[in-house]
Amino acid sequence: MTLFRPCIDLHCGAVKQIVGSSLMDDGSAPQTNFTSQHPAGYYADLYCQDHLTGGHVIQLGPGNQDAALQALRAYPNGLQLGGGIQPANAAQWLDAGASHVIVTSWLFDPQGHFCTERLAALVAEVGRERLVIDLSCRAKPGGWVVAMNRWQLETNLWVEADTLRQLADACAEFLIHAADVEGKCEGIDADLVAFLGEHSPIPTTYAGGARCLADLEQVDALSRGRVDLTIGSALDIFGGAGVAYRDCVAWNRRHR
């Protein structure tokens, strides 16, 4: 059964909801849907009280370490941590309270070529069971390609059935961001969700475009209950009008 998975997205030390495709390295401000007056620890404590598991904290660029640590301390071993993860710092984040570390960009060289030796080094450092691979997808004719560096650079890694099977041997879960619809509240990438439900051999969470509670039902149907859903900008706790957080908590209680 598909479950709701919570998130805490951090940008410049604050909890924000951002249109993913607007994140650039040229100094321009991203398109921001919401900036919270509450610190990261507020949301982590909320998720802890409501017994929500499998949520993630994502550091979108520098300046977020203190906020990330606050979240992990508020919900020890209850949140996954991503953003700048590599072998040199992965174990430190686990020691700080992350249940798993999430990796994307470090698995590629600067030109966007996937590096199996980098993945092997990370697995050797923290173990497959504490690693989540984030495949941030951009839709292309015939499928999806992984994008890195806050979704700015397309890589040479295509999201195919063989890709999922091979990567599953090196991680505990997949986190899949649909970069083209992330933060837009215009609906999920239904084709991608159905593909993941059919081909992912390990637990998988999809994020991108969710706009109403019915999207949980849609993801459940499309993936045959094999893919969980993260809802961000549409949630009322993040300034959204499409989904009540309490309804998501109630969904999980009914279907867990």
N, C-alpha and C positions, 0 to 999 in steps of 0.2 A: 504494500500500500504506500502510495506517495505521501510523504510528510513535508510539512513546512520547516525550512531551516533558516534560522536568523542570521543577520550579518551586522557588522560594524565596519563601515568604510571610513578610513582616516585620510585627511588631506590637510597638510600644514598644521597638524596637531589637533584638528577639530573633526568631529563626526559630521560627515556630509553625505549627500546623495548627488552624484555627478553623472552627467551623460558621458559614458565611457569613451565614445569616439571623439570627444572634445579635449581630451588630455593630450597636451603637446609639451615638447621640451624647449620651445622657443620663447618661453616666458609669458605667453599669453594666458589669460585666466580661463579655466575651463567653464563650460556651461554647468552651473550649479543649480540643482532643483531645491536643495535644502541644506541649511547649516544649523546644527543643533546648538541650543544654549546649554545642553547637558553634556558632561564629559563622557568619555568612553566607558568609564566604570559604571555609570548609571545604567547603560544599556546591558552591560555584562551582568550586573546584579539582577536586572529585570529578567533576563533569560534564565539565570540560575534559579530564581524564585519560581519560575514557571516550568522548570525542568525541561527546557528545550536543549536538545543535544545536536552535535554536528554542525554548529554554526561557525562562521569564520570572521576573523578580523583581518582586513586587508589594508596595508600601508601603501597608499598611492603617492609614492615619492618620498623625499626626505622630510625630516622634522616630525616624525610620528612615533618615535620609539617610546617616549614617556607615556603617551596616550595608550599605546599598545600594551605596555607593561601594566598600566592601571587596569585595563580590561582583563588581562590574564590573572591578575591578583584578585579581582572581584569574582572570578569564576574559574578557579584552578582546575585544570584538566577538562574544562568544558567547552573550550573554543579552539579552533584551528587558527594558525597565524601565517599570513603570507605577506610578501613584499620584501624584495632584496634577499631572499633566502639563498644560501650557498653553504658548502661544507664548513666554512670558517665560523659561521654564526648559528647554524641550525641547532646544534645541541644546546646552546645557550638559551634559545627560545623555549625549547622543551623543558629545560631546567627552570625557566621562569614561569612555567605553568601552562604552556600550550599543549593540547592533547596531540596535535600533529603540526608539522610545518608544511606549508604549501609552496610549491616551486613552479615557476614558468620560465622567465627570461634566462635564468642562469643555465638552463639546459641547452642553450643555443650560443653559437659564437656571434661576434658583432655583426656578421653578415646575414645572420638568421639561419645558419645551418645547424641542424640538430646534432648534438654531441653525445653519443652513447657513453663515452668515458666519464663525462660530467655526471650523468645520471648514476653510473656505477659508484662514483666517489661519494655521492650524497647518500646512496643506499648503505654503503659501507660505514658511513658516519653515524646515521641515525636508525637504520633498519627500515625495511620495507613497510613494516606495520605502523610506523609513525610518519609516513610520508604521503602527502596528497599531491597529485599532479594536476595543475590548472591548465587546461587547454582552452585558451581564449580564441574563439572561432570567428572568422569572417567568411561570409557566404560568397562562393564563387560559382561560376557555371560548372555544374557537375558535382558540387560538394562544398566542403569547408576547409579552409587553411588556417593554421594556428598563427596568431599575431603575438608579438612580444613587445617589450618596452612600453607598457601601458597602451598596448594595442596599436602602436604607430607603425611597426615594421612587420610585414608579412614574412613568414619563414618558409622553409622548404618542406615543412611537415604537414601532410594532409591528414585530416581526421577521417580515417577509413577503418573498416572492421579489423584488418590486420594490425593497424596502428594501435587500436585499443587493446587487442589481445596481447601484443608484445609489451606495451607499457604496463599492463595490469600485473605482470610478473614482478614489477619493481615498486609498486605502491599499494596502499591500502584502499584508496578511493580516488575518483576523479571529481574535480570541480570544473564545470564547463560554463564559461561565460560566452553568451552570444553577443559579441562586441557591437554588431550593427544595430541592435535594438536595446542595448544596456542603458537603463535610465530613462527611456523614452515613454514607458507606460503605454505602448501601442500594441501590445500583444506579444506572445512568445513566438519563437521560431518553432512552429509545430513540426516541421520536417526534421529538424535537428533532434527534438525531443523523441520523436518516434524512432529515429535512427539509433539514438543512445539506448532506448529501451530494448531494441532488438539485438544490439551488438556489444554493449558494455558488459564485461564479465564480472565486474566488481561494483560495489556501491557507488552511485553517481548522483551528484547534485547539479541541477541546471539553474542558471541565473541569467535573466535578461528579458525585459519587456513585460513582466507580469503586471497586470492592472486590476484584477478583481479576484474575489475568492473562488469564482468558477474556474480560474486558471489551475487551481489545485486539482479540481475534478478533471480538467482537460489533460493535464500532465499525467494524472493517474491512468486515464483511459488510453492515451497515446503510447505510454511506456509500459502499460500493463502492470502498473504499480512498482516498476523497477527503478524509477528516477524520482528523486526528491526535488523540491522547488524552493529557491530563495526568492523572497519578495522584498524589494527595497523601497524605491521612490513612491510606490503606490500606497505604502503603509501609513496609517494616521500618525504613528509615532515618529515618522520622518516627514511630516507635513503633507502627506498624501491624502487623497479623498476617496480612493478606490477600494481600500481594504482596511478593515479594523483589525489591529493586532490581536485583540482578544478573540476574534473569530478564528484566527489562525491557531491560537493556543487551543481553543476548543476543538478545532479540526484534529489536531494531533492527539488530544485526549480520547477522541472518539475512535481514531483509527490506529492507534499505536498497538 
